[in-house]
Amino acid sequence: VYQEAVRLKTELPDSEVEKEVTRLMQQRKLSPEELEKQLTQEGMDMKSLREQIRKGLLRQRLLSSMVARKIILNRDDIAKYYEEHKESFKSISEVRMAIIVYPPNINAETVAQRIKSGKLSFEEAVRQYSIDPATKSHNGAMPPAPWKDMSPEWRTRISAMKPGDLSDIFIIPHDQFQIRAQIKLLERVGDGKVLSLAEATPEIEATLREPLLKARFAEYAQWLRGRALIDIKGF
């Protein structure tokens, strides 16, 4: 996906990368100096973090233009979903989550299946496997995240969840390898007011679009693989 974004000369202003860096510091309640110290502990620096974020944003932008825009939702289906789930659409000010960041040498799918089956609790999995030092000592708990500051990707992921739910495994971009992660939704914090249909529509669209996105992305990814150039070194 990243190769295709480069081929199509997908543009991404530096300000978007800096905005994401700022959001990351606010989410983790870190100063620039504290963030750099944490990155050093993880074997990274600010330059590699910015490059990692840039690659992730480029992938999101390409997928948004090539996949998401081609999915059209029926307004009647949105209204029907709203009526059936009206009580769940209460205004949100912030979200509390826990995260497990899997090491690259662990089969994340196997651990996730053990959590799902009840053989291993999410908190135990965090203590045993997570490589995120900022959250590991807190059973994976992250600082409360303001809903208005969350990226569309995270809003989409969380909108389809209710407290106690685990997300699917998703990828956190990294220069050297793919890092897999999962989140557990702990709480949605708000004033309890039920949103109107118009206010709830973006969240409903995210929920209804998710399975359609997965199917469309699978088709698009297969097409990309069919035309990708792969350089195998050492032969």
C-alpha positions as CSV (number, residue, x, y, z in Angstrom):
1,V,0.0,0.0,0.0
2,Y,2.9,2.4,0.8
3,Q,4.6,1.6,-2.5
4,E,1.4,2.5,-4.3
5,A,1.0,5.7,-2.4
6,V,4.6,6.7,-3.4
7,R,3.9,5.7,-7.1
8,L,0.8,7.9,-7.2
9,K,2.8,10.7,-5.6
10,T,0.3,11.0,-2.8
11,E,0.9,14.4,-1.1
12,L,1.2,14.8,2.7
13,P,2.1,18.2,4.2
14,D,4.7,18.1,7.0
15,S,2.1,19.9,9.2
16,E,0.0,16.7,9.2
17,V,2.9,14.7,10.6
18,E,3.6,17.3,13.2
19,K,-0.1,17.4,14.2
20,E,0.1,13.6,14.7
21,V,3.2,13.9,16.8
22,T,1.5,16.6,19.0
23,R,-1.6,14.4,19.3
24,L,0.6,11.5,20.4
25,M,2.3,13.6,23.1
26,Q,-1.1,14.9,24.4
27,Q,-2.5,11.3,24.4
28,R,0.4,10.0,26.5
29,K,0.8,13.2,28.5
30,L,4.4,13.5,27.6
31,S,6.6,16.6,27.0
32,P,8.9,16.5,23.9
33,E,11.8,15.6,26.1
34,E,9.9,12.8,27.7
35,L,8.8,11.5,24.3
36,E,12.4,11.4,23.1
37,K,13.5,9.6,26.2
38,Q,10.7,7.0,25.7
39,L,11.6,6.6,22.0
40,T,15.3,6.0,23.0
41,Q,14.2,3.2,25.3
42,E,12.3,1.7,22.3
43,G,15.4,2.0,20.0
44,M,13.9,4.9,18.0
45,D,14.4,8.6,17.7
46,M,12.2,11.5,16.6
47,K,13.3,11.2,13.0
48,S,12.3,7.6,12.7
49,L,9.0,8.3,14.6
50,R,8.1,11.1,12.1
51,E,8.9,8.8,9.2
52,Q,6.8,6.0,10.7
53,I,3.9,8.4,11.1
54,R,4.3,9.7,7.6
55,K,4.2,6.2,6.1
56,G,1.1,5.4,8.2
57,L,-0.7,8.6,7.1
58,L,0.2,8.0,3.5
59,R,-1.3,4.6,3.7
60,Q,-4.5,6.0,5.3
61,R,-4.8,8.7,2.6
62,L,-4.4,6.2,-0.2
63,L,-6.9,3.8,1.3
64,S,-9.3,6.6,1.9
65,S,-9.1,7.7,-1.8
66,M,-9.0,4.2,-3.3
67,V,-11.2,2.2,-1.0
68,A,-13.4,4.3,1.4
69,R,-14.8,6.7,-1.2
70,K,-16.1,3.9,-3.3
71,I,-18.4,2.6,-0.4
72,I,-21.8,4.3,-0.5
73,L,-24.2,3.7,2.4
74,N,-27.9,3.8,2.1
75,R,-29.5,6.6,4.2
76,D,-32.5,4.3,5.2
77,D,-30.0,1.7,6.6
78,I,-28.4,4.5,8.7
79,A,-31.8,5.6,10.0
80,K,-32.8,2.0,10.8
81,Y,-29.6,1.4,12.7
82,Y,-30.1,4.6,14.7
83,E,-33.6,3.6,15.8
84,E,-32.4,0.1,16.8
85,H,-29.4,1.4,18.8
86,K,-30.5,4.8,19.9
87,E,-29.6,4.3,23.6
88,S,-26.0,3.6,22.6
89,F,-25.6,7.0,21.0
90,K,-24.8,9.2,23.9
91,S,-22.4,12.2,23.6
92,I,-18.8,11.3,24.2
93,S,-16.2,13.7,25.6
94,E,-13.4,11.2,26.1
95,V,-12.5,7.5,25.8
96,R,-10.6,5.2,28.2
97,M,-8.8,2.3,26.6
98,A,-6.1,-0.3,27.3
99,I,-3.7,-1.5,24.8
100,I,-1.4,-4.5,24.2
101,V,1.5,-4.0,21.8
102,Y,2.7,-7.4,20.7
103,P,6.5,-8.1,20.1
104,P,7.3,-9.0,16.5
105,N,8.5,-12.5,17.5
106,I,5.2,-13.5,19.0
107,N,2.2,-15.0,17.2
108,A,-0.3,-12.2,18.0
109,E,-3.3,-14.1,16.6
110,T,-2.7,-17.1,18.9
111,V,-2.5,-14.8,22.0
112,A,-5.6,-12.9,20.8
113,Q,-7.5,-16.2,20.5
114,R,-6.5,-17.3,24.0
115,I,-7.8,-13.9,25.3
116,K,-11.1,-14.3,23.3
117,S,-11.6,-17.9,24.6
118,G,-11.1,-16.8,28.2
119,K,-8.0,-18.9,28.7
120,L,-5.9,-15.7,29.2
121,S,-7.2,-12.4,30.5
122,F,-6.3,-9.2,28.6
123,E,-4.5,-7.8,31.6
124,E,-2.4,-11.0,32.0
125,A,-1.6,-10.9,28.3
126,V,-0.4,-7.3,28.7
127,R,1.9,-8.2,31.6
128,Q,3.3,-11.2,29.7
129,Y,3.7,-9.9,26.2
130,S,3.2,-6.1,25.7
131,I,6.3,-4.1,24.7
132,D,4.9,-0.7,25.4
133,P,6.6,0.5,28.5
134,A,4.2,3.5,29.0
135,T,1.2,1.2,29.6
136,K,2.5,-2.2,30.5
137,S,2.8,-1.4,34.2
138,H,-0.8,-0.2,34.2
139,N,-2.4,-3.4,32.7
140,G,-2.3,-1.6,29.4
141,A,-4.4,1.4,30.5
142,M,-3.8,4.5,28.4
143,P,-4.4,8.1,29.4
144,P,-8.0,9.2,28.7
145,A,-8.2,10.3,25.1
146,P,-10.3,13.3,24.1
147,W,-12.8,12.1,21.5
148,K,-12.5,15.3,19.4
149,D,-8.7,14.9,19.1
150,M,-8.8,11.2,18.0
151,S,-7.8,10.4,14.4
152,P,-10.6,9.1,12.0
153,E,-8.9,5.7,12.0
154,W,-9.2,5.3,15.8
155,R,-12.8,6.8,15.9
156,T,-13.8,4.2,13.3
157,R,-12.3,1.4,15.3
158,I,-13.8,2.5,18.6
159,S,-17.3,3.4,17.2
160,A,-17.9,-0.3,16.5
161,M,-17.1,-1.3,20.1
162,K,-18.8,-1.2,23.5
163,P,-17.1,-1.1,26.9
164,G,-15.3,-4.4,27.5
165,D,-14.9,-5.2,23.8
166,L,-11.6,-6.1,22.3
167,S,-10.6,-4.8,18.9
168,D,-9.2,-6.9,16.0
169,I,-5.5,-6.9,15.8
170,F,-4.2,-3.9,13.9
171,I,-0.9,-2.7,12.6
172,I,1.2,0.1,14.1
173,P,3.6,1.2,11.3
174,H,7.3,0.8,12.1
175,D,10.4,1.3,9.9
176,Q,11.9,-2.1,10.6
177,F,9.0,-4.5,11.1
178,Q,5.2,-4.6,11.6
179,I,4.0,-4.1,15.2
180,R,0.7,-5.6,16.0
181,A,-1.6,-4.3,18.7
182,Q,-5.1,-4.7,20.2
183,I,-7.1,-2.4,22.3
184,K,-9.8,-3.0,25.0
185,L,-12.4,-0.3,25.4
186,L,-12.8,0.5,29.0
187,E,-15.2,3.4,29.1
188,R,-16.9,6.1,27.1
189,V,-17.2,9.3,29.1
190,G,-19.9,11.9,28.3
191,D,-22.8,13.9,29.6
192,G,-25.3,11.2,28.8
193,K,-27.3,13.1,26.2
194,V,-28.6,11.0,23.4
195,L,-27.3,12.2,20.1
196,S,-29.7,13.2,17.2
197,L,-29.7,11.1,14.0
198,A,-27.6,13.8,12.3
199,E,-25.1,13.9,15.2
200,A,-24.9,10.1,15.3
201,T,-24.6,9.6,11.6
202,P,-20.8,9.7,11.4
203,E,-20.5,7.0,14.0
204,I,-23.2,4.9,12.4
205,E,-21.5,5.2,9.0
206,A,-18.2,4.1,10.6
207,T,-19.9,1.0,12.1
208,L,-21.7,0.0,8.9
209,R,-18.7,0.8,6.7
210,E,-16.3,-1.4,8.7
211,P,-17.2,-4.8,7.2
212,L,-17.6,-3.3,3.7
213,L,-14.1,-1.7,4.1
214,K,-12.6,-5.0,5.0
215,A,-14.0,-6.7,2.0
216,R,-13.1,-3.9,-0.4
217,F,-9.6,-3.6,1.1
218,A,-9.1,-7.4,0.6
219,E,-9.9,-7.0,-3.1
220,Y,-7.7,-3.9,-3.4
221,A,-4.8,-5.5,-1.5
222,Q,-5.0,-8.6,-3.8
223,W,-4.9,-6.4,-6.8
224,L,-1.8,-4.5,-5.4
225,R,0.0,-7.8,-4.7
226,G,-0.6,-8.9,-8.2
227,R,1.3,-5.9,-9.6
228,A,3.9,-5.3,-6.9
229,L,7.6,-5.5,-7.6
230,I,9.4,-7.5,-4.9
231,D,13.2,-7.4,-4.6
232,I,14.5,-10.5,-2.9
233,K,18.1,-9.7,-1.9
234,G,20.9,-12.3,-1.5
235,F,20.3,-14.3,-4.7
